[in-house]
């Protein structure tokens, strides 16, 4: 089940500056900054680049820059300007003619002790075409450049790339409780 973008997040700062994100993503691809996508702890402690079909260049973990990330990336500055900070942000690629198996995530573990809320993922298409998609809880969407697909990561989901080109997205993970300001009644 896909969601509408949350009004509390000024996400247009990213779409309005898409060319910056695209440029940083292409720099990361050209400079071979991607590592095999594995659990975040393994990526943090033992990054590998074996040419695995699903790779990531982590940018943010636990609301802080990922160790070893190029701090001069303008995408990091754009993320810092968001009204809500993501607990995780990463560029992600899927190799041509590849599928990521159906799974659910648990990115709330990026914040120690925060298992009291679910995580909302924002996928921003960077390099995609009509053969690349995302399926959440049985609903399929084509990943389009400079458009968000928003969903609750606890639902089963998977991505596919049925094209001959590398597919790239920016993934941002937010605690739902950060996106939904609580109201206090008196």
ChimeraX attribute file (.defattr): number of C-alpha atoms within 10 A of each C-alpha:
attribute: neighborCount
match mode: 1-to-1
recipient: residues
	/A:1	15
	/A:2	18
	/A:3	13
	/A:4	9
	/A:5	17
	/A:6	13
	/A:7	9
	/A:8	13
	/A:9	16
	/A:10	14
	/A:11	19
	/A:12	11
	/A:13	14
	/A:14	20
	/A:15	16
	/A:16	10
	/A:17	14
	/A:18	19
	/A:19	14
	/A:20	16
	/A:21	23
	/A:22	20
	/A:23	15
	/A:24	19
	/A:25	25
	/A:26	15
	/A:27	13
	/A:28	17
	/A:29	17
	/A:30	10
	/A:31	9
	/A:32	11
	/A:33	17
	/A:34	24
	/A:35	21
	/A:36	20
	/A:37	21
	/A:38	16
	/A:39	11
	/A:40	16
	/A:41	10
	/A:42	12
	/A:43	16
	/A:44	14
	/A:45	8
	/A:46	10
	/A:47	15
	/A:48	15
	/A:49	13
	/A:50	10
	/A:51	11
	/A:52	15
	/A:53	16
	/A:54	18
	/A:55	23
	/A:56	25
	/A:57	23
	/A:58	25
	/A:59	25
	/A:60	22
	/A:61	20
	/A:62	17
	/A:63	18
	/A:64	14
	/A:65	16
	/A:66	18
	/A:67	12
	/A:68	9
	/A:69	14
	/A:70	14
	/A:71	13
	/A:72	9
	/A:73	17
	/A:74	15
	/A:75	22
	/A:76	18
	/A:77	11
	/A:78	15
	/A:79	19
	/A:80	14
	/A:81	14
	/A:82	16
	/A:83	14
	/A:84	17
	/A:85	21
	/A:86	25
	/A:87	20
	/A:88	25
	/A:89	28
	/A:90	21
	/A:91	24
	/A:92	23
	/A:93	26
	/A:94	24
	/A:95	21
	/A:96	17
	/A:97	16
	/A:98	18
	/A:99	18
	/A:100	15
	/A:101	11
	/A:102	13
	/A:103	13
	/A:104	14
	/A:105	16
	/A:106	12
	/A:107	24
	/A:108	23
	/A:109	14
	/A:110	18
	/A:111	14
	/A:112	8
	/A:113	8
	/A:114	12
	/A:115	14
	/A:116	9
	/A:117	12
	/A:118	18
	/A:119	25
	/A:120	25
	/A:121	27
	/A:122	24
	/A:123	25
	/A:124	24
	/A:125	25
	/A:126	26
	/A:127	20
	/A:128	20
	/A:129	18
	/A:130	13
	/A:131	17
	/A:132	26
	/A:133	21
	/A:134	20
	/A:135	18
	/A:136	23
	/A:137	16
	/A:138	12
	/A:139	10
	/A:140	15
	/A:141	15
	/A:142	17
	/A:143	28
	/A:144	20
	/A:145	18
	/A:146	21
	/A:147	17
	/A:148	23
	/A:149	21
	/A:150	21
	/A:151	21
	/A:152	23
	/A:153	24
	/A:154	17
	/A:155	16
	/A:156	16
	/A:157	22
	/A:158	18
	/A:159	21
	/A:160	21
	/A:161	25
	/A:162	19
	/A:163	16
	/A:164	11
	/A:165	16
	/A:166	19
	/A:167	26
	/A:168	27
	/A:169	27
	/A:170	25
	/A:171	22
	/A:172	22
	/A:173	26
	/A:174	25
	/A:175	24
	/A:176	17
	/A:177	13
	/A:178	17
	/A:179	19
	/A:180	12
	/A:181	9
	/A:182	8
	/A:183	6
	/A:184	5
	/A:185	4
	/A:186	3
